[in-house]
């Protein structure tokens, strides 16, 4: 029997400049076991996801995964161009921790009210690889909020952030300072990938990054952890 899964999120789910965790998740199961649908938009905040649920609810799947909050966490960091993001993503208010929790809670409430799907909330990937740095600490704070929303709404919490912390501690990565991604940097990754034929893992290695290509978007190692956490938390245990 085929399990239909809808994966909701931002650019990590859209997978234009990040390794595709949906493909990795599908390859963990025999052909035909999973039917995966992608609902990811570059730059989305929890607010944007809340406003885009109609397409998911119109054809409700068996399982829904939600991976959102990276951009909300980034907006709390010095150097993030909040005003430009607000204009680009048509945000009605300035991003904040409280608003993030409110929007994510509303996402879960609607999915539970209007579908019969099993819902899993993933904590967000680690920002950067300096675990005591401001970016990593922000991703930890937002991950804790996600855990609170999952507990309050009685849905499955999928501990991606914690799994990535463990991976980074085992790897002992070089202490490369976090750099906020810019549109130009994103274009640079696309040019290296499409024109110079460098795969995302090669870009990652050249930058001495363990889980990402640019401190944010995932390489194969980071994306594999996303697929693993979804599989173990929602699929394998119920097989």
Buried (B, 14 or more C-beta within 10 A) or exposed (E): EEBBBBBBBBBBBBBEBBBBBBEBBBEBBEEEEBEBBBBBBBBBBBBBBBBBBEEBBEEBBBBBBBBBBBBBBBBBBEEBBBEEBBEEBEBEEEBEBEBBBBBBBBBBBBBBEBBEBBBBBBBBBBBBBBBEBBBBBBBBEBBEBBBBBBEEBEBBBBBBBBBBBEBBEEEEBEEBEBBBBEEEBBEBBEEBBEEEEBBBBBBBBEBEBBBBBBBBBBBBBBBBBBBBBBBBBBBEEEE
